[in-house]
């Protein structure tokens, strides 16, 4: 049993799940379970034994004659990732890395082009992308 040992053997009878389960049993059967058996029953019947979540918000709202509950639980995923999830995560990381490399390269080329134009270097005669003239207009009073 994993973290089920968090409940001390002496405190198993004080556990709300165990109290509720024992209350539904006939009186002669309540005392027949050992503490280890009660702990095993708690795990087998699906009582939450895996710990506290960092964010655990629970609300109950009455709406006319009915009551509705809302639960918001959040925390780190400790389950092992499936193979499909690992493949999708790897694909997503690859796409993000490729995007960052492409955008960085384009920004680097733009910066080199601006520096080349500022220094007055023409690689091809009578050809310009027009970026340098727009930057000059921007700083010469176009927007400022």
Backbone as a chain_set.jsonl record, in Angstrom:
{"seq": "XXXXXXXXXXXXXXXXXXXXXXXXXXXXXXXXXXXXXXXXXXXXXXXXXXXXXXXXXXXXXXXXXXXXXXXXXXXXXXXXXXXXXXXXXXXXXXXXXXXXXXXXXXXXXXXXXXXXXXXXXXXXXXXXXXXXXXXXXXXXXXXX", "coords": {"N": [[0.837, -1.185, 0.0], [0.504, 2.2, -0.815], [0.631, 5.431, 0.063], [-1.07, 4.903, 2.059], [-0.401, 4.4, 4.604], [-0.342, 6.686, 5.978], [-2.406, 7.057, 7.687], [-2.52, 6.399, 10.979], [-2.328, 3.27, 12.651], [-3.71, 3.22, 15.028], [-5.449, 5.325, 14.637], [-7.263, 4.583, 12.699], [-9.899, 3.93, 13.235], [-10.997, 6.372, 13.691], [-11.202, 7.546, 11.268], [-13.214, 9.196, 8.87], [-14.33, 7.833, 6.633], [-14.112, 5.12, 7.361], [-15.627, 5.143, 9.726], [-18.182, 5.744, 8.676], [-18.578, 3.488, 7.051], [-18.5, 1.379, 8.928], [-20.69, 2.038, 10.455], [-22.806, 1.28, 8.895], [-22.774, -1.431, 8.999], [-23.84, -4.535, 10.561], [-23.937, -4.749, 14.167], [-22.523, -6.919, 15.35], [-20.612, -7.522, 13.447], [-18.982, -5.307, 13.241], [-16.81, -5.188, 15.043], [-15.245, -7.227, 14.173], [-13.258, -6.787, 12.321], [-9.794, -6.397, 11.642], [-7.318, -3.787, 12.16], [-5.626, -3.621, 9.938], [-7.213, -4.885, 8.013], [-9.334, -3.078, 7.847], [-8.003, -0.874, 6.812], [-7.244, -1.943, 4.348], [-9.797, -2.343, 3.224], [-10.606, 0.289, 2.986], [-8.873, 1.261, 1.002], [-9.509, -0.49, -1.112], [-12.194, 0.07, -1.607], [-12.105, 2.515, -2.686], [-11.728, 4.941, -1.327], [-10.442, 8.195, -0.944], [-7.084, 8.263, -0.745], [-4.756, 9.367, -1.514], [-3.649, 11.771, -0.803], [-3.283, 15.331, -0.144], [-4.374, 18.036, -2.137], [-2.73, 20.873, -3.625], [-4.425, 22.981, -4.339], [-7.642, 22.938, -3.389], [-10.767, 23.338, -3.66], [-14.077, 23.463, -2.592], [-17.515, 23.763, -3.038], [-20.92, 24.193, -2.064], [-24.064, 24.774, -3.343], [-27.297, 25.895, -2.841], [-30.132, 25.557, -4.809], [-33.227, 26.381, -5.444], [-35.037, 23.662, -4.473], [-33.043, 21.862, -4.514], [-29.636, 20.819, -3.995], [-26.437, 21.66, -5.118], [-23.122, 20.647, -5.85], [-19.786, 21.879, -6.261], [-16.532, 21.261, -7.34], [-13.16, 22.103, -7.326], [-10.096, 21.08, -8.082], [-6.605, 21.109, -8.005], [-3.239, 20.426, -8.939], [0.089, 19.014, -9.076], [0.648, 16.638, -11.64], [1.112, 13.393, -10.886], [0.985, 10.974, -11.993], [2.271, 8.383, -14.096], [3.167, 9.264, -17.409], [1.354, 8.394, -20.35], [2.339, 6.512, -23.271], [1.437, 7.635, -25.661], [0.824, 10.243, -24.823], [3.393, 11.1, -24.136], [4.591, 11.084, -26.665], [3.069, 13.069, -27.97], [3.717, 15.253, -26.366], [6.451, 15.452, -26.878], [6.367, 16.064, -29.606], [5.031, 18.547, -29.476], [6.942, 20.051, -28.048], [9.02, 19.993, -29.911], [7.893, 21.427, -32.048], [7.539, 23.916, -30.82], [10.243, 24.569, -30.274], [11.285, 24.679, -32.894], [9.771, 26.832, -33.866], [10.679, 28.93, -32.196], [13.373, 29.004, -32.972], [13.133, 29.702, -35.713], [11.792, 32.217, -35.572], [13.667, 33.648, -34.054], [15.852, 33.566, -35.812], [14.821, 35.029, -38.006], [14.428, 37.533, -36.775], [17.086, 38.092, -36.15], [18.212, 38.256, -38.749], [16.764, 40.482, -39.664], [17.756, 42.441, -37.926], [20.463, 42.43, -38.717], [20.112, 43.345, -41.359], [19.116, 45.912, -40.886], [21.327, 47.076, -39.6], [23.223, 46.886, -41.692], [21.986, 48.548, -43.58], [22.016, 50.963, -42.159], [24.711, 51.491, -42.085], [25.123, 52.061, -44.693], [25.681, 50.19, -46.639], [25.349, 48.612, -49.71], [24.268, 45.675, -51.013], [23.063, 44.765, -53.322], [22.76, 46.624, -56.215], [20.571, 49.426, -56.577], [18.361, 48.266, -55.237], [16.082, 47.75, -52.631], [14.54, 46.735, -49.615], [12.941, 48.454, -48.322], [12.684, 48.698, -45.64], [14.584, 50.099, -44.115], [14.085, 52.749, -44.857], [11.531, 53.137, -43.794], [12.103, 52.888, -41.075], [13.791, 55.081, -40.729], [11.947, 57.141, -41.294], [10.209, 56.739, -39.173], [11.743, 57.443, -36.909], [12.476, 60.022, -37.544], [10.512, 61.82, -37.054], [8.074, 60.866, -37.757], [6.372, 59.353, -35.992], [7.13, 60.374, -33.561]], "CA": [[0.0, 0.0, 0.0], [1.328, 3.386, -1.02], [0.603, 6.415, 1.128], [-2.152, 4.546, 2.953], [0.157, 4.309, 5.947], [-0.439, 7.992, 6.626], [-3.351, 6.875, 8.78], [-1.903, 5.521, 11.973], [-3.169, 2.106, 12.925], [-4.596, 3.59, 16.134], [-6.417, 6.313, 14.197], [-8.097, 4.094, 11.601], [-11.306, 3.945, 13.652], [-11.445, 7.769, 13.683], [-11.307, 7.983, 9.883], [-14.626, 9.37, 8.505], [-14.767, 6.777, 5.717], [-14.259, 3.88, 8.14], [-16.776, 5.336, 10.617], [-19.399, 5.613, 7.884], [-18.727, 2.106, 6.61], [-18.819, 0.536, 10.084], [-22.03, 2.378, 10.928], [-23.778, 0.576, 8.053], [-22.658, -2.875, 9.236], [-24.452, -5.022, 11.809], [-23.085, -4.538, 15.341], [-21.641, -8.066, 15.606], [-19.535, -7.552, 12.454], [-18.152, -4.106, 13.34], [-15.582, -5.434, 15.799], [-14.54, -8.406, 13.664], [-12.199, -6.386, 11.397], [-8.531, -5.891, 12.196], [-6.969, -2.471, 11.62], [-5.085, -3.834, 8.588], [-8.335, -5.175, 7.123], [-10.057, -1.822, 7.631], [-7.186, -0.07, 5.905], [-7.387, -2.572, 3.037], [-11.134, -2.038, 2.717], [-10.641, 1.699, 2.6], [-8.191, 1.378, -0.29], [-10.234, -1.252, -2.129], [-13.479, 0.691, -1.918], [-11.876, 3.755, -3.416], [-11.65, 6.176, -0.55], [-9.298, 9.0, -1.377], [-5.966, 8.095, 0.183], [-3.521, 9.787, -2.178], [-3.075, 12.994, -0.268], [-3.914, 16.638, -0.218], [-4.031, 18.82, -3.322], [-2.368, 22.256, -3.288], [-5.649, 23.775, -4.462], [-8.774, 22.041, -3.19], [-11.905, 24.201, -3.347], [-15.351, 22.746, -2.691], [-18.65, 24.606, -2.699], [-22.26, 23.65, -2.198], [-24.999, 25.862, -3.607], [-28.704, 25.491, -2.881], [-30.867, 26.168, -5.901], [-34.574, 25.954, -5.152], [-35.099, 22.576, -3.485], [-31.912, 20.957, -4.702], [-28.317, 21.318, -3.626], [-25.432, 21.276, -6.101], [-21.762, 20.841, -5.351], [-18.75, 22.185, -7.232], [-15.206, 20.917, -6.826], [-12.025, 22.521, -8.151], [-8.882, 20.496, -7.514], [-5.464, 21.33, -8.878], [-1.944, 20.045, -8.386], [1.016, 18.385, -10.02], [0.271, 15.313, -12.105], [2.13, 12.437, -10.455], [0.796, 9.713, -12.706], [3.207, 8.235, -15.221], [2.565, 9.657, -18.682], [1.185, 7.314, -21.313], [3.25, 6.618, -24.412], [0.842, 8.593, -26.607], [1.012, 11.577, -24.256], [4.814, 11.429, -24.26], [4.851, 11.4, -28.07], [2.47, 14.375, -28.254], [4.507, 16.269, -25.664], [7.705, 15.59, -27.624], [6.022, 16.779, -30.836], [4.765, 19.936, -29.102], [8.22, 20.693, -27.718], [9.764, 20.157, -31.163], [7.271, 22.523, -32.796], [7.88, 25.162, -30.117], [11.66, 24.842, -30.486], [11.446, 25.106, -34.288], [9.195, 28.177, -33.97], [11.6, 29.869, -31.544], [14.57, 29.121, -33.819], [12.778, 30.439, -36.929], [11.526, 33.617, -35.217], [14.954, 34.244, -33.662], [16.648, 33.75, -37.033], [14.251, 36.14, -38.77], [14.748, 38.778, -36.071], [18.522, 38.315, -36.334], [18.415, 38.74, -40.118], [16.233, 41.84, -39.721], [18.722, 43.303, -37.244], [21.626, 42.563, -39.604], [19.708, 44.185, -42.49], [19.037, 47.298, -40.406], [22.712, 47.533, -39.382], [23.807, 47.053, -43.03], [21.407, 49.75, -44.188], [22.476, 52.134, -41.405], [26.102, 51.737, -42.475], [25.128, 52.472, -46.093], [26.226, 49.12, -47.48], [24.392, 48.071, -50.674], [24.716, 44.393, -51.56], [22.53, 44.725, -54.682], [22.539, 48.004, -56.652], [19.215, 49.878, -56.873], [17.343, 47.383, -54.658], [15.897, 47.916, -51.192], [13.28, 46.19, -49.099], [12.16, 49.578, -47.815], [12.606, 48.656, -44.176], [15.41, 51.163, -43.559], [13.416, 54.045, -45.063], [10.431, 53.207, -42.825], [12.694, 53.122, -39.754], [14.235, 56.486, -40.72], [10.741, 57.966, -41.184], [9.675, 56.545, -37.824], [12.54, 58.183, -35.934], [12.724, 61.41, -37.952], [9.356, 62.656, -36.755], [6.838, 60.23, -38.196], [5.537, 59.059, -34.831], [7.584, 61.057, -32.345]], "C": [[0.873, 1.236, 0.0], [1.292, 4.293, 0.196], [-0.515, 6.133, 2.122], [-1.677, 4.482, 4.397], [0.127, 5.65, 6.666], [-1.41, 7.927, 7.803], [-2.697, 5.933, 9.772], [-2.872, 4.396, 12.275], [-4.131, 2.422, 14.063], [-5.704, 4.527, 15.673], [-7.355, 5.836, 13.113], [-9.577, 4.136, 11.966], [-11.859, 5.368, 13.71], [-11.6, 8.319, 12.27], [-12.784, 8.09, 9.494], [-15.153, 8.276, 7.575], [-15.034, 5.483, 6.483], [-15.452, 3.995, 9.078], [-18.085, 5.138, 9.863], [-19.652, 4.186, 7.436], [-19.146, 1.21, 7.776], [-20.226, 0.809, 10.601], [-23.1, 1.609, 10.151], [-23.744, -0.941, 8.247], [-23.414, -3.275, 10.498], [-23.44, -4.947, 12.961], [-22.11, -5.686, 15.578], [-20.482, -8.15, 14.612], [-18.568, -6.372, 12.589], [-16.815, -4.374, 14.007], [-14.771, -6.598, 15.251], [-13.387, -8.052, 12.726], [-10.949, -5.959, 12.155], [-8.258, -4.516, 11.575], [-6.419, -2.583, 10.201], [-6.206, -4.114, 7.598], [-9.135, -3.9, 6.824], [-9.31, -0.918, 6.658], [-7.284, -0.616, 4.481], [-8.742, -2.298, 2.415], [-11.235, -0.59, 2.246], [-10.005, 1.895, 1.23], [-9.005, 0.7, -1.386], [-11.54, -0.579, -2.535], [-13.339, 2.102, -2.47], [-11.893, 5.023, -2.604], [-10.382, 6.913, -0.943], [-8.176, 8.902, -0.353], [-4.684, 8.664, -0.391], [-3.05, 11.167, -1.769], [-3.869, 14.243, -0.541], [-3.447, 17.349, -1.485], [-3.658, 20.236, -2.898], [-3.563, 23.207, -3.37], [-6.817, 22.805, -4.401], [-9.952, 22.886, -2.715], [-13.19, 23.427, -3.583], [-16.467, 23.674, -2.234], [-19.933, 23.806, -2.842], [-23.211, 24.833, -2.334], [-26.411, 25.283, -3.635], [-29.402, 26.274, -3.987], [-32.272, 25.586, -5.87], [-34.536, 24.832, -4.132], [-33.916, 21.626, -3.572], [-30.621, 21.637, -4.29], [-27.309, 20.779, -4.636], [-24.051, 21.521, -5.518], [-20.818, 21.078, -6.518], [-17.411, 21.888, -6.582], [-14.17, 21.403, -7.828], [-10.769, 22.032, -7.453], [-7.755, 20.697, -8.509], [-4.186, 20.928, -8.163], [-1.091, 19.399, -9.457], [0.519, 16.987, -10.382], [1.389, 14.338, -11.76], [1.994, 11.086, -11.147], [1.832, 9.593, -13.815], [2.484, 8.548, -16.534], [2.457, 8.452, -19.611], [2.135, 7.538, -22.488], [2.737, 7.644, -25.423], [1.035, 10.024, -26.105], [2.467, 12.011, -24.381], [5.159, 11.815, -25.691], [4.282, 12.772, -28.438], [3.252, 15.497, -27.58], [5.82, 16.518, -26.4], [7.463, 16.362, -28.923], [5.772, 18.262, -30.546], [6.039, 20.694, -28.776], [9.041, 20.943, -28.981], [9.214, 21.322, -31.98], [7.602, 23.863, -32.145], [9.34, 25.539, -30.344], [11.907, 25.335, -31.91], [10.907, 26.523, -34.486], [10.126, 29.218, -33.365], [12.839, 30.08, -32.403], [14.268, 29.952, -35.068], [12.556, 31.919, -36.623], [12.823, 34.319, -34.825], [15.825, 34.51, -34.883], [16.136, 34.924, -37.854], [14.538, 37.48, -38.1], [16.23, 39.115, -36.196], [18.834, 38.843, -37.72], [17.9, 40.168, -40.284], [17.203, 42.82, -39.068], [19.967, 43.508, -38.103], [21.31, 43.461, -40.799], [19.655, 45.655, -42.079], [20.436, 47.867, -40.187], [23.395, 47.8, -40.725], [23.297, 48.327, -43.689], [21.88, 51.011, -43.478], [23.907, 52.488, -41.766], [26.223, 52.132, -43.944], [25.704, 51.431, -47.028], [25.111, 48.602, -48.39], [24.954, 46.777, -51.246], [24.262, 44.237, -53.006], [22.207, 46.173, -55.072], [21.067, 48.248, -56.983], [18.13, 48.918, -56.371], [17.301, 47.604, -53.151], [14.564, 47.297, -50.787], [12.382, 47.291, -48.532], [12.055, 49.624, -46.3], [13.377, 49.824, -43.571], [14.742, 52.524, -43.731], [12.24, 54.203, -44.088], [10.955, 53.473, -41.424], [13.174, 54.566, -39.648], [13.04, 57.422, -40.568], [10.159, 57.906, -39.769], [10.41, 57.41, -36.815], [12.783, 59.644, -36.316], [11.5, 62.3, -37.736], [8.047, 62.06, -37.21], [5.888, 59.955, -37.034], [5.916, 59.876, -33.613], [7.55, 62.531, -32.543]], "O": [[1.863, 1.312, 0.728], [1.855, 3.965, 1.24], [-0.874, 6.993, 2.927], [-2.495, 4.509, 5.316], [0.525, 5.744, 7.827], [-1.256, 8.649, 8.788], [-2.36, 4.798, 9.435], [-4.087, 4.558, 12.167], [-5.261, 1.935, 14.06], [-6.789, 4.528, 16.254], [-8.181, 6.617, 12.64], [-10.421, 4.354, 11.097], [-13.075, 5.549, 13.773], [-12.079, 9.439, 12.093], [-13.546, 7.161, 9.761], [-16.296, 7.84, 7.716], [-16.058, 4.832, 6.277], [-16.218, 3.04, 9.216], [-18.989, 4.452, 10.341], [-20.792, 3.72, 7.435], [-20.041, 0.379, 7.63], [-20.881, -0.091, 11.127], [-24.172, 1.321, 10.683], [-24.595, -1.653, 7.714], [-23.607, -2.458, 11.398], [-22.234, -5.067, 12.745], [-20.969, -5.443, 15.972], [-19.469, -8.785, 14.906], [-17.443, -6.442, 12.095], [-15.791, -3.84, 13.579], [-13.719, -6.929, 15.799], [-12.607, -8.934, 12.365], [-11.023, -5.26, 13.166], [-8.889, -4.134, 10.59], [-6.711, -1.739, 9.355], [-6.163, -3.635, 6.465], [-9.558, -3.676, 5.69], [-9.912, -0.281, 5.794], [-7.394, 0.15, 3.523], [-8.835, -2.048, 1.213], [-11.87, -0.293, 1.234], [-10.543, 2.618, 0.392], [-9.17, 1.257, -2.471], [-11.942, -0.657, -3.696], [-14.332, 2.795, -2.694], [-12.062, 6.103, -3.17], [-9.362, 6.291, -1.24], [-8.301, 9.396, 0.768], [-3.616, 8.466, 0.188], [-2.106, 11.683, -2.368], [-4.969, 14.21, -1.091], [-2.276, 17.274, -1.857], [-4.202, 20.752, -1.922], [-3.69, 24.127, -2.562], [-6.961, 21.945, -5.271], [-10.116, 23.121, -1.518], [-13.375, 22.813, -4.633], [-16.377, 24.295, -1.174], [-20.018, 22.869, -3.635], [-23.168, 25.773, -1.541], [-26.69, 24.318, -4.347], [-29.273, 27.494, -4.082], [-32.478, 24.427, -6.229], [-34.045, 25.034, -3.022], [-33.809, 20.688, -2.783], [-30.528, 22.863, -4.243], [-27.323, 19.594, -4.969], [-23.837, 22.485, -4.782], [-21.016, 20.555, -7.614], [-17.183, 22.223, -5.419], [-14.284, 21.15, -9.027], [-10.42, 22.506, -6.372], [-7.926, 20.482, -9.709], [-4.063, 21.069, -6.946], [-1.511, 19.26, -10.605], [0.03, 16.249, -9.525], [2.495, 14.45, -12.288], [2.787, 10.174, -10.916], [2.225, 10.597, -14.408], [1.338, 8.146, -16.737], [3.346, 7.602, -19.655], [2.667, 8.633, -22.665], [3.514, 8.426, -25.972], [1.373, 10.914, -26.885], [2.743, 13.168, -24.698], [5.923, 12.753, -25.919], [4.934, 13.55, -29.135], [3.43, 16.568, -28.16], [6.252, 17.663, -26.531], [8.267, 17.217, -29.296], [6.244, 19.13, -31.28], [6.202, 21.846, -29.178], [9.685, 21.985, -29.109], [9.978, 22.111, -32.537], [7.911, 24.833, -32.837], [9.644, 26.708, -30.581], [12.65, 26.295, -32.116], [11.516, 27.326, -35.193], [10.341, 30.275, -33.957], [13.307, 31.209, -32.55], [15.064, 30.814, -35.442], [13.071, 32.781, -37.334], [13.053, 35.462, -35.221], [16.463, 35.558, -34.978], [16.928, 35.728, -38.346], [14.855, 38.456, -38.778], [16.595, 40.282, -36.333], [19.63, 39.771, -37.866], [18.527, 40.976, -40.969], [17.444, 43.906, -39.597], [20.472, 44.626, -38.21], [22.155, 44.258, -41.21], [20.092, 46.533, -42.823], [20.703, 49.013, -40.548], [24.068, 48.818, -40.886], [24.065, 49.088, -44.278], [22.121, 52.028, -44.128], [24.277, 53.662, -41.755], [27.307, 52.5, -44.396], [26.172, 51.772, -48.114], [24.051, 48.201, -47.908], [26.001, 46.785, -51.892], [24.972, 43.654, -53.825], [21.479, 46.866, -54.362], [20.402, 47.403, -57.583], [17.091, 48.773, -57.014], [18.334, 47.641, -52.482], [13.59, 47.34, -51.538], [11.195, 47.069, -48.294], [11.4, 50.508, -45.747], [12.903, 50.468, -42.635], [14.826, 53.367, -42.838], [11.99, 55.308, -43.609], [10.327, 54.205, -40.658], [12.993, 55.208, -38.613], [13.101, 58.386, -39.805], [9.677, 58.909, -39.243], [9.786, 58.041, -35.962], [13.252, 60.423, -35.486], [11.48, 63.437, -38.208], [7.0, 62.691, -37.063], [4.71, 60.304, -37.106], [5.094, 60.054, -32.715], [7.895, 63.284, -31.633]]}, "num_chains": 1, "name": "protein.A"}
